[in-house]
């Protein structure tokens, strides 16, 4: 993986974020349009990207790597949960603030940020394994994530199997991986449609992220010491632990090293604010956390890529 070419790809992504930020400030993108764009990405273009990127002939090696990436993902989320409990316990926070900070630490933005960044760096093969790496996320966010957000809410926590399985990301993974296992090729006309829609995921996602950032106050976020601690954990400490463990303990390389290291260093999940609103939690703090981690990731993601290209 050439560092300069990778850096150029990452720079392109953040140039798109800047376009979205500017467009929102100039009132070209409204808050209502943000919601509509997010629905288009989550329900249409991202599922197309996942299914299209899983169009590979079945091979034993890819099957083994698939199992490996899922195991790594489960281990990463378990580690993040343990770290979140330890850190929150040693912070002087309670109630809804505790809920938000813990959620921000555990769950990275795998949808709007993870897939586009990995796609820019690794292409379709990267998206293939990233989709599998994100399976535990889809399960945890609708179970453990809901439990965290509803701890101090009067709203009942609607954890159920349907929400875990029947969501666009999970369904796309199931469909795409089934096609891979059976070596079923999608007919060319349908594949072309999927490809066109998939190619819009990255620009729309990054512009959307920039537009969302424009609606938050950087001063309020930077003044919150707890959010700065969370940002350090989410963007640097967790991905560094993942990287050094996989490289120096398990001696992995390539996609099995790169994807977990990069995805684990994504900013906090955008759905933190959505869940906070639904369960009457601190949605303002959630939005500030998403803002500050996304803003700082402009610096930290290239640092992680640089680390991966070093000889450490």
Secondary structure, DSSP 8 states (H G I E B T S, - for coil): --HHHHHHHHHHHHHHHHHHHHHHHTTSS-HHHHHHHHHHIIIIIHHHHHHHHT-----HHHHHHHHHHHHHHHHHHHHHHHHHHHHHHTSS--HHHHHHHHHHHH-B-IIIIIHHHHHHHH-HHHHHHHHHHTHHHHHHHTTHHHHHHTTT-SS-----HHHHHSSHHHHHHHHHHHHHHTT----HHHHHHHHHHHHHHHHHHHHHHHHHHTTS-HHHHHH-HHHHHHHHIIIIIHHHHHHHIIIIIS---THHHHHHHHHTTS-B-THHHHHHHHTT--HHHHHHHHHHHHHHHHHHHHHHHHHHHS--
